[in-house]
Amino acid sequence: MTAQGFLQITIYLATLLVLAKPLGSYMARVYQDESAGLNRWFAGMEKLIYRLSGIKPEQEMHWTQYAIALMVFNLLGLLAVYGLQRFQDILPLNPQGLAAISPDSAFNTAVSFATNTNWQGYGGETTMSYLTQMLGLSVQNFVSAASGMAVLVALIRGFIRRNTNSIGNFWVDLTRSTLYILLPLSLLLAVALVGQGVVQTFKPYQTVSLQETLSYQSPKLDKDGKALTDAAGKPITESVETNQQTLALGPAASQIAIKQLGTNGGGFFSVNSAHPYENPTPLSNFLEMLAILLIPAALCFTFGVMVGDARQGWVILAAMTLVFVALVFVAVPAEQNGNPALTALGIDQIASDQQAGGNMEGKETRFGIVNSGLWAVATTAASNGSVNSMHDSFTPIGGMVPMFLMQLGEVIFGGVGSGLYGMIVFAIVAVFIAGLMIGRTPEYLGKKIEAYEMKMAAVIILVPPLVVLGGTAVALMLDVGKASVLNPGAHGFSEVLYAFSSAGNNNGSAFGGLSANVPFYNLMLGMAMLFSRYWLIVPVLAIAGSLAAKKTVPFGAGTLPTHTPLFAVLLIITVLMVGALTFVPALALGPVVEYLQMIGVK
Amino acid sequence: MSTYLKPAFIMLLLLTLLTGVIYPALVTAIAQVFFADQANGSLLKDQQGHPIGSSLVGQSFSDPKYFWGRPSATGPYPYNAAASSGSNFGPTNPALVAAVTARIQALKSSDPSNKAAIPVDLVTASGSGLDPHISPAAAEYQIDRVAKIRQLSSQQVRDLVVNMTQARQWHVFGEPKINVLLLNKELDEIR
């Protein structure tokens, strides 16, 4: 890897960790209702929201009530997004006259955005009206992220509280997350992005003239607009000339800001943050990449502050960062090494002052290898899923890293809220394993971990692999599942495995060659997203409720300290062991086979 | 159930108003006041004020007198800015090798005397299909061809390329690059 690349990665990590601490303590103040500036200035607005909704903010909820409130709220959001898509052709703010969306695609997208996955079977600029993007997708970007943060805060309360059966009020946690954390950060980022060239307008698409007239083959149509075919059934084409280009525009910056900050990842345009209007400069790229991991990293501090021991947050952040950095230095060099098949053709892929070199298929010149590889690792470590390069065109090892990060359960930073609650569940498993080894009752943060918590933790850890591997197996056994694959051989298998890894862990990135906008994948992946979001949230809340009801046990001689480097290592081993044992066989069939085939090319 | 439905419904309505209407409207207002040019697509205009491209979105060039940009995988024609797309070809896909081979042939046949190794960004499709940039190496590869056809000296064209080369942002971020559309517009100004 180049020195310049090393420098960019270092600056990125340093900025992230420096910003995480102040934001983390700010968020702790917001959730504990201590004065933090914004939450006092806009307290009137917060109260008004509660009054209009008929909510008593001081009324605490049992974990089951908390779960029902969250699911009802998410269900209504899902229905709203579905409805907006189905009727966008007759609704306003549709300057391109885009058609209503098919029921299966609308279902998939509605689930995708309500569950904070943001898997996209469609291409934004050819499918979604400005209204659908703003009122449907953008809103879910905010509230699905806020829902994840609410669940995390509820889980933290489970550790702090004792002998109670309440874990907070969902409506309050939802409102505060949106109002005081997501909205102000998004506003700042959106304005900064527009300054770099991200579009933000309600005007229709802009037509401009081309410097060089372009001729291309277009399918010949009959009078009814149907494509004509020749005797062999192949479409007849005719040569067409054009000297115009249509530039897709829209209110993009406002949506892109929250898409990054809320670990959503759903692009305004089809190619997401590879699009010059979605991510125009290296600086916009840096800011967007920073926004991917900012809140998940900062929440570790929030956790530490709220449980009254900052070191507990540090340990988790350290574990996440170590795995992250290690995988960056697997993915980036893999991409930098380039594609032997192109070397064989005499192509120059060596990095220099004059070019990024490496595997540039599917990557943008302004980002080169380092920023594409770093982004791919960040977006899949977090459950963001936005891309600034096409993961499907990555080298086998470069593409395996994002896939493996998703398969680890989205706990290396992970989604806002969901990443940390997932990691806390792994911490619970880690203290349990340690407890077995030293023969003591496992405790975490002063709470005894007993059979009930372990059963719930097992559900949380087992559901995503079941969805991922089960879904992949079903899809590959059916012709309809195999028909959507673009690339032949082992890489085609990887496309399907990647899709289910993404949906089954609420990430949303894709090996885009898979034609996923067909009823089969829309339904299968839609179900996968639903299962892995709520089969995790409900057991997490159950753990929160169970912990809150327990008394706090004092730290004793037999207690495993969980604020030490040793525990960070134990936590990493737990995450990696579970992930590796579950997915290595599947990875061997996909990326590993492809890697061996690739280096076999001479 | 209504104890949940009513607050959920009103809450969704209010948060939609806040994050789906007020927030994007506010960002649009700020954008249109302070960054009107960028917010509307960073358009390039000719002297009559007609839009002739965007400084952020590439255009297709295949005439040897122009510098060529990154190959584009958008359909039905390259650099279709109303439907961005990458090729999504995997590294071991024979279709990738076929596409790259065809691009190599096009480059070689337009400039048979050039024996240099072809820089990778000149034969691989960009992620967006709209990449406006090429690497300095990709520009260097094409200088002699463009100079010969335009009957300019190689040094003259090279000076222009160096002049148009954008360094890393803040000398740190991203990669050095050249905007192909802007470069070709400058070339047409000269001859």
HADDOCK unambig.tbl for C-alpha pairs under 7 A between the chains (distance, minus, plus):
assign (segid A and resid 8 and name CA) (segid B and resid 172 and name CA) 6.82 0.50 0.50
assign (segid A and resid 8 and name CA) (segid B and resid 173 and name CA) 6.57 0.50 0.50
assign (segid A and resid 53 and name CA) (segid B and resid 7 and name CA) 4.76 0.50 0.50
assign (segid A and resid 53 and name CA) (segid B and resid 10 and name CA) 5.26 0.50 0.50
assign (segid A and resid 53 and name CA) (segid B and resid 11 and name CA) 5.96 0.50 0.50
assign (segid A and resid 54 and name CA) (segid B and resid 7 and name CA) 6.20 0.50 0.50
assign (segid A and resid 55 and name CA) (segid B and resid 7 and name CA) 6.63 0.50 0.50
assign (segid A and resid 69 and name CA) (segid B and resid 4 and name CA) 5.77 0.50 0.50
assign (segid A and resid 72 and name CA) (segid B and resid 4 and name CA) 6.92 0.50 0.50
assign (segid A and resid 72 and name CA) (segid B and resid 5 and name CA) 6.78 0.50 0.50
assign (segid A and resid 72 and name CA) (segid B and resid 8 and name CA) 6.71 0.50 0.50
assign (segid A and resid 73 and name CA) (segid B and resid 8 and name CA) 4.93 0.50 0.50
assign (segid A and resid 76 and name CA) (segid B and resid 9 and name CA) 7.00 0.50 0.50
assign (segid A and resid 77 and name CA) (segid B and resid 12 and name CA) 6.95 0.50 0.50
assign (segid A and resid 125 and name CA) (segid B and resid 82 and name CA) 6.49 0.50 0.50
assign (segid A and resid 125 and name CA) (segid B and resid 83 and name CA) 6.46 0.50 0.50
assign (segid A and resid 126 and name CA) (segid B and resid 82 and name CA) 6.98 0.50 0.50
assign (segid A and resid 126 and name CA) (segid B and resid 83 and name CA) 6.24 0.50 0.50
assign (segid A and resid 134 and name CA) (segid B and resid 20 and name CA) 5.24 0.50 0.50
assign (segid A and resid 135 and name CA) (segid B and resid 16 and name CA) 6.47 0.50 0.50
assign (segid A and resid 135 and name CA) (segid B and resid 20 and name CA) 4.66 0.50 0.50
assign (segid A and resid 135 and name CA) (segid B and resid 21 and name CA) 6.96 0.50 0.50
assign (segid A and resid 138 and name CA) (segid B and resid 20 and name CA) 6.21 0.50 0.50
assign (segid A and resid 139 and name CA) (segid B and resid 16 and name CA) 5.74 0.50 0.50
assign (segid A and resid 139 and name CA) (segid B and resid 19 and name CA) 5.64 0.50 0.50
assign (segid A and resid 139 and name CA) (segid B and resid 20 and name CA) 5.28 0.50 0.50
assign (segid A and resid 187 and name CA) (segid B and resid 27 and name CA) 6.86 0.50 0.50
assign (segid A and resid 190 and name CA) (segid B and resid 27 and name CA) 6.91 0.50 0.50
assign (segid A and resid 191 and name CA) (segid B and resid 27 and name CA) 6.57 0.50 0.50
assign (segid A and resid 191 and name CA) (segid B and resid 31 and name CA) 6.63 0.50 0.50
assign (segid A and resid 194 and name CA) (segid B and resid 31 and name CA) 6.41 0.50 0.50
assign (segid A and resid 194 and name CA) (segid B and resid 35 and name CA) 6.80 0.50 0.50
assign (segid A and resid 194 and name CA) (segid B and resid 38 and name CA) 6.30 0.50 0.50
assign (segid A and resid 194 and name CA) (segid B and resid 39 and name CA) 5.87 0.50 0.50
assign (segid A and resid 195 and name CA) (segid B and resid 35 and name CA) 5.97 0.50 0.50
assign (segid A and resid 195 and name CA) (segid B and resid 38 and name CA) 6.55 0.50 0.50
assign (segid A and resid 197 and name CA) (segid B and resid 38 and name CA) 4.49 0.50 0.50
assign (segid A and resid 197 and name CA) (segid B and resid 39 and name CA) 6.41 0.50 0.50
assign (segid A and resid 197 and name CA) (segid B and resid 41 and name CA) 7.00 0.50 0.50
assign (segid A and resid 197 and name CA) (segid B and resid 42 and name CA) 6.64 0.50 0.50
assign (segid A and resid 198 and name CA) (segid B and resid 38 and name CA) 6.64 0.50 0.50
assign (segid A and resid 198 and name CA) (segid B and resid 39 and name CA) 6.29 0.50 0.50
assign (segid A and resid 199 and name CA) (segid B and resid 38 and name CA) 6.32 0.50 0.50
assign (segid A and resid 199 and name CA) (segid B and resid 39 and name CA) 4.19 0.50 0.50
assign (segid A and resid 199 and name CA) (segid B and resid 40 and name CA) 5.67 0.50 0.50
assign (segid A and resid 199 and name CA) (segid B and resid 41 and name CA) 5.59 0.50 0.50
assign (segid A and resid 200 and name CA) (segid B and resid 28 and name CA) 5.68 0.50 0.50
assign (segid A and resid 200 and name CA) (segid B and resid 31 and name CA) 6.72 0.50 0.50
assign (segid A and resid 200 and name CA) (segid B and resid 39 and name CA) 4.74 0.50 0.50
assign (segid A and resid 200 and name CA) (segid B and resid 40 and name CA) 6.61 0.50 0.50
assign (segid A and resid 201 and name CA) (segid B and resid 28 and name CA) 6.23 0.50 0.50
assign (segid A and resid 201 and name CA) (segid B and resid 39 and name CA) 6.27 0.50 0.50
assign (segid A and resid 201 and name CA) (segid B and resid 40 and name CA) 6.14 0.50 0.50
assign (segid A and resid 208 and name CA) (segid B and resid 51 and name CA) 5.09 0.50 0.50
assign (segid A and resid 208 and name CA) (segid B and resid 52 and name CA) 5.04 0.50 0.50
assign (segid A and resid 208 and name CA) (segid B and resid 53 and name CA) 5.30 0.50 0.50
assign (segid A and resid 209 and name CA) (segid B and resid 51 and name CA) 6.70 0.50 0.50
assign (segid A and resid 209 and name CA) (segid B and resid 52 and name CA) 4.78 0.50 0.50
assign (segid A and resid 209 and name CA) (segid B and resid 53 and name CA) 6.34 0.50 0.50
assign (segid A and resid 210 and name CA) (segid B and resid 52 and name CA) 6.40 0.50 0.50
assign (segid A and resid 210 and name CA) (segid B and resid 53 and name CA) 6.71 0.50 0.50
assign (segid A and resid 210 and name CA) (segid B and resid 59 and name CA) 6.96 0.50 0.50
assign (segid A and resid 212 and name CA) (segid B and resid 61 and name CA) 6.36 0.50 0.50
assign (segid A and resid 216 and name CA) (segid B and resid 77 and name CA) 5.95 0.50 0.50
assign (segid A and resid 218 and name CA) (segid B and resid 76 and name CA) 6.84 0.50 0.50
assign (segid A and resid 245 and name CA) (segid B and resid 80 and name CA) 6.70 0.50 0.50
assign (segid A and resid 245 and name CA) (segid B and resid 81 and name CA) 6.66 0.50 0.50
assign (segid A and resid 246 and name CA) (segid B and resid 81 and name CA) 5.72 0.50 0.50
assign (segid A and resid 246 and name CA) (segid B and resid 82 and name CA) 5.62 0.50 0.50
assign (segid A and resid 247 and name CA) (segid B and resid 81 and name CA) 4.92 0.50 0.50
assign (segid A and resid 247 and name CA) (segid B and resid 82 and name CA) 5.60 0.50 0.50
assign (segid A and resid 248 and name CA) (segid B and resid 81 and name CA) 6.12 0.50 0.50
assign (segid A and resid 248 and name CA) (segid B and resid 82 and name CA) 4.95 0.50 0.50
assign (segid A and resid 254 and name CA) (segid B and resid 24 and name CA) 5.46 0.50 0.50
assign (segid A and resid 254 and name CA) (segid B and resid 27 and name CA) 6.29 0.50 0.50
assign (segid A and resid 270 and name CA) (segid B and resid 84 and name CA) 5.88 0.50 0.50
assign (segid A and resid 270 and name CA) (segid B and resid 85 and name CA) 6.80 0.50 0.50
assign (segid A and resid 271 and name CA) (segid B and resid 84 and name CA) 5.95 0.50 0.50
assign (segid A and resid 271 and name CA) (segid B and resid 85 and name CA) 5.80 0.50 0.50
assign (segid A and resid 271 and name CA) (segid B and resid 128 and name CA) 5.60 0.50 0.50
assign (segid A and resid 274 and name CA) (segid B and resid 127 and name CA) 5.88 0.50 0.50
assign (segid A and resid 274 and name CA) (segid B and resid 128 and name CA) 5.30 0.50 0.50
assign (segid A and resid 275 and name CA) (segid B and resid 128 and name CA) 5.18 0.50 0.50
assign (segid A and resid 276 and name CA) (segid B and resid 56 and name CA) 5.83 0.50 0.50
assign (segid A and resid 276 and name CA) (segid B and resid 57 and name CA) 6.23 0.50 0.50
assign (segid A and resid 276 and name CA) (segid B and resid 131 and name CA) 6.98 0.50 0.50
assign (segid A and resid 280 and name CA) (segid B and resid 56 and name CA) 6.65 0.50 0.50
assign (segid A and resid 282 and name CA) (segid B and resid 169 and name CA) 6.44 0.50 0.50
assign (segid A and resid 282 and name CA) (segid B and resid 173 and name CA) 5.49 0.50 0.50
assign (segid A and resid 282 and name CA) (segid B and resid 174 and name CA) 4.81 0.50 0.50
assign (segid A and resid 283 and name CA) (segid B and resid 169 and name CA) 6.82 0.50 0.50
assign (segid A and resid 283 and name CA) (segid B and resid 173 and name CA) 6.54 0.50 0.50
assign (segid A and resid 339 and name CA) (segid B and resid 91 and name CA) 6.45 0.50 0.50
assign (segid A and resid 346 and name CA) (segid B and resid 117 and name CA) 6.20 0.50 0.50
assign (segid A and resid 347 and name CA) (segid B and resid 117 and name CA) 5.81 0.50 0.50
assign (segid A and resid 347 and name CA) (segid B and resid 118 and name CA) 5.14 0.50 0.50
assign (segid A and resid 347 and name CA) (segid B and resid 119 and name CA) 6.08 0.50 0.50
assign (segid A and resid 347 and name CA) (segid B and resid 120 and name CA) 5.76 0.50 0.50
assign (segid A and resid 348 and name CA) (segid B and resid 117 and name CA) 5.60 0.50 0.50
assign (segid A and resid 348 and name CA) (segid B and resid 118 and name CA) 5.63 0.50 0.50
assign (segid A and resid 348 and name CA) (segid B and resid 119 and name CA) 4.82 0.50 0.50
assign (segid A and resid 348 and name CA) (segid B and resid 120 and name CA) 5.59 0.50 0.50
assign (segid A and resid 349 and name CA) (segid B and resid 119 and name CA) 6.60 0.50 0.50
assign (segid A and resid 349 and name CA) (segid B and resid 120 and name CA) 5.48 0.50 0.50
assign (segid A and resid 354 and name CA) (segid B and resid 135 and name CA) 6.40 0.50 0.50
assign (segid A and resid 354 and name CA) (segid B and resid 136 and name CA) 5.06 0.50 0.50
assign (segid A and resid 354 and name CA) (segid B and resid 137 and name CA) 4.89 0.50 0.50
assign (segid A and resid 355 and name CA) (segid B and resid 135 and name CA) 5.22 0.50 0.50
assign (segid A and resid 355 and name CA) (segid B and resid 136 and name CA) 6.36 0.50 0.50
assign (segid A and resid 355 and name CA) (segid B and resid 137 and name CA) 5.67 0.50 0.50
assign (segid A and resid 356 and name CA) (segid B and resid 175 and name CA) 6.81 0.50 0.50
assign (segid A and resid 357 and name CA) (segid B and resid 120 and name CA) 6.22 0.50 0.50
assign (segid A and resid 360 and name CA) (segid B and resid 120 and name CA) 6.61 0.50 0.50
assign (segid A and resid 360 and name CA) (segid B and resid 121 and name CA) 5.92 0.50 0.50
assign (segid A and resid 360 and name CA) (segid B and resid 124 and name CA) 6.13 0.50 0.50
assign (segid A and resid 361 and name CA) (segid B and resid 124 and name CA) 4.73 0.50 0.50
assign (segid A and resid 361 and name CA) (segid B and resid 125 and name CA) 5.32 0.50 0.50
assign (segid A and resid 361 and name CA) (segid B and resid 126 and name CA) 6.07 0.50 0.50
assign (segid A and resid 362 and name CA) (segid B and resid 86 and name CA) 5.73 0.50 0.50
assign (segid A and resid 362 and name CA) (segid B and resid 87 and name CA) 6.79 0.50 0.50
assign (segid A and resid 362 and name CA) (segid B and resid 88 and name CA) 6.81 0.50 0.50
assign (segid A and resid 362 and name CA) (segid B and resid 125 and name CA) 5.80 0.50 0.50
assign (segid A and resid 362 and name CA) (segid B and resid 126 and name CA) 4.66 0.50 0.50
assign (segid A and resid 362 and name CA) (segid B and resid 127 and name CA) 3.77 0.50 0.50
assign (segid A and resid 363 and name CA) (segid B and resid 126 and name CA) 5.05 0.50 0.50
assign (segid A and resid 363 and name CA) (segid B and resid 127 and name CA) 4.60 0.50 0.50
assign (segid A and resid 364 and name CA) (segid B and resid 126 and name CA) 5.33 0.50 0.50
assign (segid A and resid 364 and name CA) (segid B and resid 127 and name CA) 5.71 0.50 0.50
assign (segid A and resid 364 and name CA) (segid B and resid 131 and name CA) 6.07 0.50 0.50
assign (segid A and resid 365 and name CA) (segid B and resid 133 and name CA) 5.91 0.50 0.50
assign (segid A and resid 365 and name CA) (segid B and resid 134 and name CA) 5.94 0.50 0.50
assign (segid A and resid 365 and name CA) (segid B and resid 135 and name CA) 6.52 0.50 0.50
assign (segid A and resid 365 and name CA) (segid B and resid 177 and name CA) 6.92 0.50 0.50
assign (segid A and resid 366 and name CA) (segid B and resid 133 and name CA) 6.90 0.50 0.50
assign (segid A and resid 366 and name CA) (segid B and resid 174 and name CA) 5.62 0.50 0.50
assign (segid A and resid 366 and name CA) (segid B and resid 175 and name CA) 5.35 0.50 0.50
assign (segid A and resid 366 and name CA) (segid B and resid 177 and name CA) 6.43 0.50 0.50
assign (segid A and resid 367 and name CA) (segid B and resid 174 and name CA) 4.96 0.50 0.50
assign (segid A and resid 367 and name CA) (segid B and resid 175 and name CA) 6.11 0.50 0.50
assign (segid A and resid 368 and name CA) (segid B and resid 174 and name CA) 6.71 0.50 0.50
assign (segid A and resid 368 and name CA) (segid B and resid 175 and name CA) 6.04 0.50 0.50
assign (segid A and resid 371 and name CA) (segid B and resid 174 and name CA) 6.80 0.50 0.50
assign (segid A and resid 389 and name CA) (segid B and resid 127 and name CA) 5.13 0.50 0.50
assign (segid A and resid 390 and name CA) (segid B and resid 86 and name CA) 6.69 0.50 0.50
assign (segid A and resid 390 and name CA) (segid B and resid 88 and name CA) 6.36 0.50 0.50
assign (segid A and resid 390 and name CA) (segid B and resid 127 and name CA) 5.58 0.50 0.50
assign (segid A and resid 392 and name CA) (segid B and resid 88 and name CA) 5.21 0.50 0.50
assign (segid A and resid 392 and name CA) (segid B and resid 89 and name CA) 6.66 0.50 0.50
assign (segid A and resid 392 and name CA) (segid B and resid 90 and name CA) 5.80 0.50 0.50
assign (segid A and resid 393 and name CA) (segid B and resid 88 and name CA) 5.30 0.50 0.50
assign (segid A and resid 393 and name CA) (segid B and resid 89 and name CA) 5.34 0.50 0.50
assign (segid A and resid 393 and name CA) (segid B and resid 90 and name CA) 4.43 0.50 0.50
assign (segid A and resid 393 and name CA) (segid B and resid 91 and name CA) 6.00 0.50 0.50
assign (segid A and resid 394 and name CA) (segid B and resid 90 and name CA) 6.76 0.50 0.50
assign (segid A and resid 394 and name CA) (segid B and resid 91 and name CA) 6.80 0.50 0.50
assign (segid A and resid 395 and name CA) (segid B and resid 91 and name CA) 5.83 0.50 0.50
assign (segid A and resid 487 and name CA) (segid B and resid 89 and name CA) 6.45 0.50 0.50
assign (segid A and resid 487 and name CA) (segid B and resid 90 and name CA) 6.27 0.50 0.50
assign (segid A and resid 487 and name CA) (segid B and resid 93 and name CA) 6.14 0.50 0.50
assign (segid A and resid 488 and name CA) (segid B and resid 93 and name CA) 6.55 0.50 0.50
assign (segid A and resid 491 and name CA) (segid B and resid 90 and name CA) 6.68 0.50 0.50
assign (segid A and resid 512 and name CA) (segid B and resid 88 and name CA) 6.04 0.50 0.50
assign (segid A and resid 513 and name CA) (segid B and resid 88 and name CA) 4.99 0.50 0.50
assign (segid A and resid 598 and name CA) (segid B and resid 92 and name CA) 6.18 0.50 0.50
